[in-house]
Amino acid sequence: MEKFKKVISQYPFLGFIIAYLILLTIPTIFFTDLYQSHLSSLIFINIIVAAGLNIVKGYCGQVTVGHVGLYAVGSYTAGCMFMYLGSDLWMTLPAAIIITGLFGIAFGIPSFRLEGPYLALATLGGGEAIRLFIENGAFFNSTYGISSISQPVIFGVPFDTPDKYYYISMPVMLIAVYFSYSILKSSIGRAFMSVREDPISAAASGIDIKKYKILAFILSAMFAGAAGAVYAHLPPGYIHPNNYTVIEMVTFLAMVVFGGLGHIWGGIIGAIIITIVYDLTRPLYEYQLFIFGLTIVLTILFMPKGLGGFIDKIFIDRRFKKKKVEESK
Amino acid sequence: MLLKTKNLMKAFGGLKAINKVDFELPAGEIRGIIGPNGSGKSTFFNLVSGVYDPDPGSYIEFDGHDITNEPPHKIGALGLSRTFQLLRLYQDMSVINNVMSGYHTRVKYKFFDAVIGRKKIWDQEREIKEEMMELLSFVGLADYAELNASELSGGQRRLLVLARAIAMKPKLLMLDEPAAGLSPVNVDNLMKIIMQLKDKYGLTLIIIEHILKVVMDTCNTVTVLDHGQKIAEGTPNQVKDDNAVIEAYLGKKMNDDEMRKALAV
């Protein structure tokens, strides 16, 4: 086991390949209906968004509430490219990532001067503005939404049902998580954290604050764009401006906060749990916002570092205690 | 000269926090800066390290580079490291991450390598971690590496801040009250560690300190500031007997007539 751990820490890529193999086999063993595949795809999409949101909010500490707007940009890039050019996922995904990244710059610039709640307000306005722009734009099919967006075809096999689309969304999610893992575990992740903790002393250590702030926004926007594109192509391939409201934003926030802000797996844990809870509580639609708002407040009150941080803390404390006991012997 | 300021000025509104200070520091020296509260010591640090922009007409040179109006991160990258009076620790990061973030300017791999997670990233990260653990055990914090910085005691935080400033292998290290709030035993311990680090890394030091014993024992030269002006400079013993310095700290020496006048009012 120790040896296995060591190899994984040297080649994290292997860990992701193992995860890929496990996830490949899950549907054939456990899934009984299409709905479970559909829900899994939704979880994967949310994981991508949450992983991105964790970069900018959890690691870099920039409070952005407009992320759903970037998610919408990703979806509508894919949707419009399908509608006007007939492109499939392999074309729309990179395009969505690039275009959303550019929007990320626009969201990042206010962070040079604004902080905390003020930045939240600015980004909230940005996100809503994007949604309203889409809702009122004939180019985007306004409130009709874009429907029957195509599913990708590989070697002549169409991936047009939820159980097949699982095999598209899952690798995209794994690649995104791998990128976020290696970014956050490198010096870039540490630079993000030090910008969050204390910009002045970060600058004294030679960290360019503006560069890292804008980088965090661009990276997380790219994640949101990728997620948006995958969502747009999710069978039955229908997107509507109502999918990108503040309610969605609150669920995204609940994911990262509950999972653990600034914890490397935080967004992922949160995305899995919150997406499932979101789905189970659909009958209580009127109370969902209340539930997620309450989740955020309670998490911040009782587990400020989220579930991930909470579990980590237990392990670290135990190891520290063990060390001390050994020393005293 | 490693650090040179000429005609350094900074005014906050009408208050001249730093007023025409010329300062020269050769490499390898330990320089103490003393002065009463509000005399501009910390402002001097903030000007040199780029936290504040100096007023027009000032000139700062570090290691042959004009750094007068450079942003702080560029000055840091040139090899000028500093600590803060209020520590400015990364509270919510582990001790080891605190120190490793100080290593930032020495990281060799490129951004793109980190994004795709190439093997050399993980190799280098491990090297960095080993080196920083060594540094931590040097200052005596290796056992606490995984704890949050906010869980450390006051004295340990001072050591951690020191380690973080050293992590970038600076040419010049500026310490803003490194021993504030420490007990005498801890002060001695801290100064011993600082001196060991200086020898180990070949540092040049500037120390702001209110504990005069520290300054007198360790510094080669002492600069005294008062009301933003340099009022004395010399070896600790010269400075100790300087009239201007005594006046700044204790007030003016009076003759009997003056004393009588002062008391009558």
Interface residues (C-beta under 8 A of the other chain):
Chain A: S9 Q10 Y11 P12 F13 Y178 F179 Y181 S182 I183 K185 S186 S187 I188 R190 A191 M193 S194 R196 E197 D198 I200 S201 A202 A203 A204 S205 G206 I207 D208 I209 G262 I316 R319 F320 K323 K324
Chain B: S49 G50 V51 P71 P72 H73 K74 G76 A77 S81 R82 F84 R88 L89 Y90 Q91 D92 M93 N97 M100 S101 G102 Y103 H104 T105 V107 Y109 F111 A114 V115 I116 G117 K119 I121 W122 D123 E125 I128 D143 Y144 E146 L147 R164 A167 M168
